[in-house]
Protein backbone atom coordinates (compact mmCIF):
# COMPACT_ATOMS: atom_id res chain seq x y z
CA UNK A 1 0.00 0.00 0.00
CA UNK A 2 2.80 2.42 0.90
CA UNK A 3 4.60 1.59 -2.36
CA UNK A 4 1.46 2.48 -4.38
CA UNK A 5 1.11 5.76 -2.47
CA UNK A 6 4.76 6.69 -3.16
CA UNK A 7 4.32 5.84 -6.85
CA UNK A 8 1.19 7.97 -7.00
CA UNK A 9 2.97 10.94 -5.37
CA UNK A 10 5.91 10.61 -7.78
CA UNK A 11 3.56 10.43 -10.77
CA UNK A 12 1.70 13.54 -9.55
CA UNK A 13 4.98 15.44 -9.11
CA UNK A 14 6.14 14.47 -12.59
CA UNK A 15 2.83 15.63 -14.09
CA UNK A 16 3.16 18.94 -12.26
CA UNK A 17 6.70 19.44 -13.54
CA UNK A 18 5.71 18.58 -17.13
CA UNK A 19 2.63 20.84 -16.96
CA UNK A 20 4.69 23.71 -15.53
CA UNK A 21 7.33 23.37 -18.26
CA UNK A 22 4.64 23.17 -20.95
CA UNK A 23 2.86 26.27 -19.59
CA UNK A 24 6.13 28.23 -19.58
CA UNK A 25 6.92 27.05 -23.11
CA UNK A 26 3.44 28.10 -24.28
CA UNK A 27 3.95 31.53 -22.70
CA UNK A 28 7.29 31.91 -24.52
CA UNK A 29 5.80 30.77 -27.83
CA UNK A 30 3.01 33.33 -27.43
CA UNK A 31 5.55 36.08 -26.65
CA UNK A 32 7.64 35.16 -29.70
CA UNK A 33 4.51 35.21 -31.88
CA UNK A 34 3.74 38.70 -30.54
CA UNK A 35 7.15 39.95 -31.71
CA UNK A 36 6.60 38.44 -35.17
CA UNK A 37 3.12 40.06 -35.23
CA UNK A 38 4.78 43.39 -34.40
CA UNK A 39 7.15 42.80 -37.32
CA UNK A 40 4.37 41.91 -39.79
CA UNK A 41 2.13 44.78 -38.66
CA UNK A 42 5.03 47.20 -38.90
CA UNK A 43 5.90 45.89 -42.35
CA UNK A 44 2.33 46.19 -43.66
CA UNK A 45 1.59 49.55 -42.04
CA UNK A 46 5.01 51.07 -42.65
CA UNK A 47 5.18 51.66 -38.91
CA UNK A 48 8.86 52.18 -38.14
CA UNK A 49 8.18 52.31 -34.39
CA UNK A 50 6.72 48.78 -34.44
CA UNK A 51 9.60 47.50 -36.55
CA UNK A 52 12.19 49.11 -34.27
CA UNK A 53 10.49 47.53 -31.24
CA UNK A 54 10.59 44.09 -32.90
CA UNK A 55 14.34 44.18 -33.60
CA UNK A 56 17.11 44.05 -31.00
CA UNK A 57 19.49 47.06 -31.27
CA UNK A 58 22.32 44.69 -32.30
CA UNK A 59 20.25 42.79 -34.89
CA UNK A 60 21.58 41.78 -38.29
CA UNK A 61 19.61 41.23 -41.48
CA UNK A 62 21.13 39.21 -44.29
CA UNK A 63 19.86 37.41 -47.33
CA UNK A 64 19.29 37.27 -51.05
CA UNK A 65 17.18 40.04 -52.60
CA UNK A 66 16.40 39.42 -56.29
CA UNK A 67 19.65 37.49 -56.65
CA UNK A 68 21.84 40.03 -54.86
CA UNK A 69 23.43 39.31 -51.49
CA UNK A 70 22.49 41.71 -48.71
CA UNK A 71 24.57 41.90 -45.52
CA UNK A 72 23.23 44.65 -43.29
CA UNK A 73 21.35 45.75 -40.21
CA UNK A 74 17.55 46.18 -40.28
CA UNK A 75 17.94 49.98 -40.53
CA UNK A 76 17.57 50.25 -44.34
CA UNK A 77 14.66 47.79 -44.36
CA UNK A 78 12.86 49.73 -41.63
CA UNK A 79 13.41 53.03 -43.45
CA UNK A 80 12.12 51.63 -46.76
CA UNK A 81 9.04 50.06 -45.14
CA UNK A 82 8.32 53.44 -43.50
CA UNK A 83 8.25 55.04 -46.95
CA UNK A 84 6.37 52.22 -48.72
CA UNK A 85 3.41 51.82 -46.32
CA UNK A 86 1.91 48.73 -48.00
CA UNK A 87 -1.48 49.32 -46.37
CA UNK A 88 -1.93 52.42 -48.54
CA UNK A 89 -0.99 50.71 -51.83
CA UNK A 90 -3.72 48.07 -52.10
CA UNK A 91 -1.11 45.33 -51.65
CA UNK A 92 -2.45 41.92 -50.71
CA UNK A 93 0.17 41.35 -48.03
CA UNK A 94 0.01 38.05 -46.20
CA UNK A 95 2.38 36.54 -43.64
CA UNK A 96 2.29 33.01 -42.24
CA UNK A 97 4.46 31.38 -39.61
CA UNK A 98 5.40 27.95 -40.92
CA UNK A 99 7.75 26.95 -38.09
CA UNK A 100 8.40 28.09 -34.54
CA UNK A 101 10.66 26.62 -31.90
CA UNK A 102 11.61 28.01 -28.51
CA UNK A 103 14.39 26.62 -26.34
CA UNK A 104 14.98 28.57 -23.16
CA UNK A 105 15.96 32.14 -24.03
CA UNK A 106 16.33 31.62 -27.80
CA UNK A 107 13.83 30.95 -30.57
CA UNK A 108 13.64 30.41 -34.30
CA UNK A 109 10.72 31.30 -36.57
CA UNK A 110 10.18 30.74 -40.28
CA UNK A 111 7.83 33.27 -41.83
CA UNK A 112 6.51 33.25 -45.43
CA UNK A 113 5.44 36.65 -46.78
CA UNK A 114 3.56 37.40 -50.00
CA UNK A 115 2.22 40.62 -51.49
CA UNK A 116 5.35 42.69 -50.95
CA UNK A 117 5.64 44.69 -54.19
CA UNK A 118 6.72 42.16 -56.83
CA UNK A 119 8.33 39.70 -54.45
CA UNK A 120 7.53 37.12 -51.86
CA UNK A 121 9.92 36.16 -49.08
CA UNK A 122 10.95 33.29 -46.89
CA UNK A 123 12.36 34.70 -43.64
CA UNK A 124 14.32 32.84 -41.00
CA UNK A 125 14.27 34.77 -37.72
CA UNK A 126 16.31 34.15 -34.60
CA UNK A 127 14.98 35.75 -31.45
CA UNK A 128 16.47 36.19 -28.01
CA UNK A 129 15.03 37.07 -24.62
CA UNK A 130 17.72 39.30 -23.17
CA UNK A 131 15.80 39.91 -19.95
CA UNK A 132 13.83 42.84 -21.31
CA UNK A 133 11.60 40.70 -23.54
CA UNK A 134 11.84 38.86 -26.83
CA UNK A 135 13.49 40.63 -29.79
CA UNK A 136 14.59 39.63 -33.28
CA UNK A 137 18.38 39.30 -33.19
CA UNK A 138 18.81 38.11 -36.78
CA UNK A 139 16.82 37.80 -39.97
CA UNK A 140 18.00 35.77 -42.97
CA UNK A 141 15.75 36.03 -46.02
CA UNK A 142 15.30 34.77 -49.56
CA UNK A 143 13.21 36.70 -52.09
CA UNK A 144 11.20 34.82 -54.71
SULNORMO-V869147 format. One record per residue. PHI is phi in degrees with one decimal (NA if undefined). PSI is psi as a letter, one per 30 degrees, with the letter a starting at -180 (NA if undefined). Layout:
# SULNORMO-V869147
phi;psi
PHI;PSI
PHI;PSI
This chain:
# SULNORMO-V869147
phi;psi
NA;e
-64.1;e
-62.7;e
-63.6;e
-64.5;e
-62.2;e
-62.6;e
-64.6;e
-64.0;e
-62.6;e
-61.7;e
-64.3;e
-63.7;e
-62.6;e
-61.6;e
-63.4;e
-63.5;e
-62.5;e
-63.0;e
-63.4;e
-65.0;e
-65.6;e
-64.0;e
-66.8;e
-62.3;e
-61.5;e
-63.5;e
-66.7;e
-61.1;e
-61.9;e
-66.8;e
-64.7;e
-61.2;e
-64.1;e
-66.4;e
-65.9;e
-63.8;e
-60.8;e
-61.9;e
-68.6;e
-64.1;e
-61.6;e
-64.9;e
-68.0;e
-85.7;f
68.5;g
-90.3;j
-66.5;f
-63.9;e
-62.9;e
-64.9;e
-63.5;e
-70.9;f
-74.7;e
-93.6;k
-68.8;k
-57.2;f
-99.5;g
-66.3;l
-120.3;l
-143.0;j
-133.2;l
169.4;a
-119.2;j
-115.3;j
51.1;h
85.1;f
-107.8;k
-74.0;k
-121.9;k
-125.6;j
-158.0;a
-102.2;l
-71.3;f
-53.0;e
-63.6;e
-61.1;e
-62.0;e
-61.8;e
-69.8;e
-66.6;e
-62.7;e
-82.9;e
-73.6;e
45.6;i
-52.1;e
-65.4;f
-101.9;f
-103.7;f
81.8;g
-61.3;k
-98.6;i
-67.0;k
-143.2;k
-136.6;k
-132.7;k
-77.5;k
-106.2;f
-156.3;k
-147.9;k
-146.1;k
-121.5;k
-136.9;j
67.3;c
-99.2;g
-126.9;l
-149.1;l
-131.5;k
-137.4;k
-106.1;k
-127.6;k
-102.3;k
-119.8;k
-129.6;l
81.9;g
-99.8;j
51.8;b
-103.8;g
-127.1;l
-121.4;l
-137.2;k
-109.9;k
-115.7;k
-116.6;j
-99.7;k
-116.1;k
-121.8;l
-139.4;k
-102.1;j
-89.9;g
102.3;f
-108.8;g
117.0;l
-75.4;k
-143.1;l
-74.9;k
-102.1;f
-153.8;k
-133.2;k
-113.1;k
-138.9;l
-132.6;k
-86.4;l
-129.0;NA
